């Protein structure tokens, strides 16, 4: 796992966090995908499963920065499930 990413485990909840500048979004997505893969392996080794259909994704940033994200940059794919970002604000 990258030192730029944090994982928090609590009961059956798992949370990943990373911070990136708008021009590094591709690298941030890659870090998250690598960490999700590591997390899936960890879960499997404990006979647990990461439920991609219950996975949520949220991006924080200025409205201007968030509007610049392409659809491909703003989503994650986990086990063929495309995780769309949750909208936090209208």
C-alpha positions in Angstrom: 0.0 0.0 0.0 1.2 3.5 -0.8 2.2 5.8 2.1 -0.1 8.4 0.4 -3.2 6.2 1.0 -4.8 5.3 4.3 -7.1 2.3 5.1 -9.4 2.3 8.0 -11.1 -0.9 9.1 -14.0 -1.0 11.5 -16.2 -4.1 11.9 -17.4 -4.8 8.4 -16.6 -1.3 7.0 -13.4 -0.5 5.1 -12.5 3.0 4.1 -9.7 4.1 1.8 -8.5 7.7 1.6 -6.0 9.4 -0.6 -5.2 13.0 -1.4 -4.3 14.2 -4.9 -4.1 17.5 -6.7 -6.4 17.9 -9.8 -3.5 17.3 -12.2 -2.6 14.0 -10.4 -6.0 12.4 -10.5 -4.9 9.6 -12.8 -2.2 8.6 -10.3 -4.6 8.9 -7.4 -7.1 6.6 -9.1 -4.3 4.1 -9.8 -3.2 4.2 -6.1 -6.8 3.5 -5.0 -7.1 0.6 -7.5 -3.9 -1.0 -6.2 -5.1 -0.5 -2.6 -8.5 -2.0 -3.4 -6.7 -5.0 -4.9 -4.6 -5.4 -1.8 -7.7 -5.0 0.3 -9.5 -7.7 -1.7 -6.6 -10.1 -1.1 -6.6 -9.3 2.6 -10.4 -10.0 2.7 -10.0 -13.2 0.8 -7.3 -14.5 3.1 -9.8 -14.1 6.0 -12.7 -15.6 4.0 -14.3 -12.2 3.6 -15.4 -10.5 0.4 -15.4 -6.9 -0.7 -18.9 -6.1 -2.0 -18.3 -3.9 -5.0 -22.0 -3.2 -5.4 -22.0 -1.5 -2.0 -18.8 0.4 -2.6 -19.1 4.2 -2.5 -16.8 6.8 -4.0 -16.6 10.5 -3.2 -14.3 13.2 -4.5 -13.8 16.3 -2.5 -12.5 19.5 -4.1 -13.6 22.9 -5.4 -16.6 22.9 -7.8 -14.3 24.1 -10.6 -11.8 21.2 -10.0 -14.6 18.6 -9.8 -16.2 19.8 -13.0 -13.0 19.2 -14.8 -13.0 15.5 -14.0 -13.9 13.3 -16.9 -16.3 10.4 -16.4 -13.4 8.0 -16.8 -11.3 9.8 -14.2 -14.2 10.1 -11.7 -15.1 6.4 -11.6 -13.5 3.2 -10.3 -14.1 -0.3 -11.6 -14.1 -3.2 -9.1 -14.8 -6.7 -10.3 -16.5 -5.4 -13.4 -18.7 -3.1 -11.3 -18.3 0.6 -12.2 -18.5 2.7 -9.0 -19.9 6.1 -9.8 -19.0 9.0 -7.5 -21.5 10.0 -4.9 -22.6 13.6 -5.2 -22.1 15.4 -1.9 -23.5 18.8 -2.7 -26.1 20.2 -5.2 
